[in-house]
C-alpha cells in the first residue's frame, strides 16, 4: 500500500535566487507596482508606506539581509537533505501557475499534469533590471532546457481517485508549445531535488492567484485529505510518496500575524483554523498559502518535525516575503 511518508513546505520567492546584496534592489520594483494591505484591499506603494509600522528600518540593513539570506539558504539545504534521505518514489508538488502554462483562455482551478515528463526551460523574457532577470533565470535550465520525469501512472491514479471523491480535476498530458513548467515547480527541480537523479514528480496546479475560480481554503484542505486517501489505494511501483507545498507565506506585503496563525495551525493540526482562513487575505503572493493548506490536509497523519519562519522585509513599506520552510514526517 502506498503512503505519504514525507511532507515539505517551501517558499520559492525570487529573493531566494538573488544575493543578499540584491534584496535592497527590490525597493525600486515594489515602489512601481500595486499591492494589497493586510485586509486584502488593493493599495499603492505610497499608501502602504503610511500603513507600515515605524520600526521596519531595523529589518533593512545589509547585515540583517545577509543574516536572513544565509539562514534561508541553510533551510533550503535542510529540505533538500530531508527529501534525499526519505528515499521517495514520487513527489506530489502542489504549486500555482502564474500564467506560465495557462492563460486567460483556460485557467483551471485544479489541474494534475500527467505527461511522462515536463520541460524546465527559459521560454520567455522577463522584464526588469539585469539583477532581476538573473534571479528569474535561476529557476530554469539553460539552453533548450531539460525534461524532468513525471510519475505519470500515479498522476492518473490520483486523478481518478479525486474524481471518485467529487473533485472535478482538469488534466494535461503536455505543456502548451513554447512553454515551460512554472517557477513553483521549477524551483523544486533546481533547488530541492538532486540534479543527477531527480525524484519523479506529480505537478498539481492550484489556481491561487486569479479570480473568479480560486478554490476556497476549506476546499484546498479537503483536496489534501482526498489526495492522501487516493495515495493509500495506489498499488503501482511508487510506494513511498512525498508531498510538497511550493510558495508562500504572505507576500508581497508581509503579514506576520497571518503567517503565525497559519504556522500555529500547522503545528497543532488545527484543520478548522486553516479551513476558515479568510479568502480576502489570500491575495497576490499570499494566495499561495492555499498550497500549504492543501498539504496540511494530506499530512494529518504526520507531525511537524521542523519549521522555520523568516520575515524577509525588503522595503520600509513592509513588502517582502514571509519565508517559511517545514518538514512533516512520522518521527522515525
Secondary structure as the mmCIF struct_conf table of DSSP 4:
data_model
#
loop_
_struct_conf.conf_type_id
_struct_conf.id
_struct_conf.beg_label_comp_id
_struct_conf.beg_label_asym_id
_struct_conf.beg_label_seq_id
_struct_conf.end_label_comp_id
_struct_conf.end_label_asym_id
_struct_conf.end_label_seq_id
STRN STRN1 UNK A 3 UNK A 10
HELX_RH_3T_P HELX_RH_3T_P1 UNK A 14 UNK A 16
TURN_TY1_P TURN_TY1_P1 UNK A 17 UNK A 17
BEND BEND1 UNK A 18 UNK A 18
HELX_RH_3T_P HELX_RH_3T_P2 UNK A 20 UNK A 25
HELX_RH_AL_P HELX_RH_AL_P1 UNK A 26 UNK A 31
TURN_TY1_P TURN_TY1_P2 UNK A 32 UNK A 32
BEND BEND2 UNK A 33 UNK A 33
STRN STRN2 UNK A 35 UNK A 36
TURN_TY1_P TURN_TY1_P3 UNK A 38 UNK A 39
BEND BEND3 UNK A 40 UNK A 40
STRN STRN3 UNK A 42 UNK A 43
HELX_RH_AL_P HELX_RH_AL_P2 UNK A 45 UNK A 51
BEND BEND4 UNK A 52 UNK A 52
TURN_TY1_P TURN_TY1_P4 UNK A 54 UNK A 55
HELX_RH_3T_P HELX_RH_3T_P3 UNK A 56 UNK A 59
BEND BEND5 UNK A 61 UNK A 61
HELX_RH_AL_P HELX_RH_AL_P3 UNK A 62 UNK A 85
TURN_TY1_P TURN_TY1_P5 UNK A 86 UNK A 87
BEND BEND6 UNK A 89 UNK A 89
STRN STRN4 UNK A 90 UNK A 96
BEND BEND7 UNK A 98 UNK A 101
TURN_TY1_P TURN_TY1_P6 UNK A 104 UNK A 105
BEND BEND8 UNK A 109 UNK A 109
STRN STRN5 UNK A 110 UNK A 113
BEND BEND9 UNK A 115 UNK A 116
STRN STRN6 UNK A 117 UNK A 120
BEND BEND10 UNK A 124 UNK A 124
BEND BEND11 UNK A 128 UNK A 128
HELX_RH_AL_P HELX_RH_AL_P4 UNK A 130 UNK A 137
TURN_TY1_P TURN_TY1_P7 UNK A 138 UNK A 139
BEND BEND12 UNK A 140 UNK A 140
BEND BEND13 UNK A 142 UNK A 142
TURN_TY1_P TURN_TY1_P8 UNK A 143 UNK A 144
STRN STRN7 UNK A 146 UNK A 149
STRN STRN8 UNK A 150 UNK A 150
HELX_RH_AL_P HELX_RH_AL_P5 UNK A 152 UNK A 164
TURN_TY1_P TURN_TY1_P9 UNK A 165 UNK A 166
STRN STRN9 UNK A 170 UNK A 172
BEND BEND14 UNK A 173 UNK A 174
HELX_LH_PP_P HELX_LH_PP_P1 UNK A 175 UNK A 176
TURN_TY1_P TURN_TY1_P10 UNK A 177 UNK A 178
HELX_RH_AL_P HELX_RH_AL_P6 UNK A 183 UNK A 187
HELX_RH_PI_P HELX_RH_PI_P1 UNK A 188 UNK A 192
BEND BEND15 UNK A 193 UNK A 193
BEND BEND16 UNK A 195 UNK A 197
HELX_LH_PP_P HELX_LH_PP_P2 UNK A 198 UNK A 200
STRN STRN10 UNK A 201 UNK A 206
BEND BEND17 UNK A 209 UNK A 210
TURN_TY1_P TURN_TY1_P11 UNK A 211 UNK A 212
HELX_LH_PP_P HELX_LH_PP_P3 UNK A 214 UNK A 216
HELX_RH_AL_P HELX_RH_AL_P7 UNK A 217 UNK A 232
TURN_TY1_P TURN_TY1_P12 UNK A 233 UNK A 233
BEND BEND18 UNK A 236 UNK A 237
STRN STRN11 UNK A 240 UNK A 246
BEND BEND19 UNK A 247 UNK A 247
BEND BEND20 UNK A 249 UNK A 250
BEND BEND21 UNK A 252 UNK A 252
STRN STRN12 UNK A 253 UNK A 253
HELX_RH_AL_P HELX_RH_AL_P8 UNK A 256 UNK A 268
TURN_TY1_P TURN_TY1_P13 UNK A 269 UNK A 269
HELX_RH_AL_P HELX_RH_AL_P9 UNK A 271 UNK A 275
TURN_TY1_P TURN_TY1_P14 UNK A 276 UNK A 276
BEND BEND22 UNK A 277 UNK A 277
HELX_RH_3T_P HELX_RH_3T_P4 UNK A 279 UNK A 281
HELX_RH_3T_P HELX_RH_3T_P5 UNK A 284 UNK A 288
HELX_RH_AL_P HELX_RH_AL_P10 UNK A 289 UNK A 298
TURN_TY1_P TURN_TY1_P15 UNK A 299 UNK A 301
BEND BEND23 UNK A 302 UNK A 302
STRN STRN13 UNK A 303 UNK A 313
BEND BEND24 UNK A 315 UNK A 315
TURN_TY1_P TURN_TY1_P16 UNK A 316 UNK A 317
STRN STRN14 UNK A 319 UNK A 319
STRN STRN15 UNK A 320 UNK A 329
#
